[in-house]
Amino acid sequence: MNKIFEIALGIVTSIGGFLDVGAIATAAEAGSEFGFQLIWAIILGTICVIFLVEMSGCLAAVSKHTLAAAVRERFGINFYIIPLIAEVVVDFLILGSEIGGVCIALQLLTGIGFQWFALPVAVASIASKWGAKQSEPFRIPWSKVRDIGIDVEVDVEAEATPALDYEKWLRDHIIARIPGGG
């Protein structure tokens, strides 16, 4: 029974990796218009992703190469450049949809048009990634590890971990003002 719960948690976690603002909005729109008539597409897509992940994992385990490295090695860079460009384009589209989702959330929160938030949100996103200090990994002794499963549970207080400056500022100035937030 414990294995079933682990598999279920893995499925829920994998779904969480694919759900974003665009997916939720698209699913809500399609659901309101078509009901459950398109459930077959979700089932088929889930089965295809299961096979893709399983086969990619087997390829990586046997060949010690990722799927992308294996494609590049087998077919050459001239063929590999096509999916690489497609991946970069899709990544930029996803980034744009995520920035748009944050802008719409800020519009709902403040009443100011979402267009006014696009540039500040994009700059904040870039600054949070490239402006962050890189530090040594935070080492946790094995005696503090409670459980290892899909995730790792540790017995460490959040205050004992090294937080970045903007995280401390957010905690002290924003989260602390939310009722029940801190």
Secondary structure, DSSP 4 states (H G I P E B T S, - for coil): -HHHHHHHHHHHHHHHHH--HHHHHHHHHHHHHHTTTTHHHHHHHHHHHHHHHHHHHHHHHHHSS-HHHHHHHHH-HHHHHHHHHHHHHHHHHHHHHHHHHHHHHHHHHH-S-GGGGHHHHHHHHHHHHHSSPP-------GGGEEEESSSEEE---GGGS---HHHHHHHHHTGGGSTT--
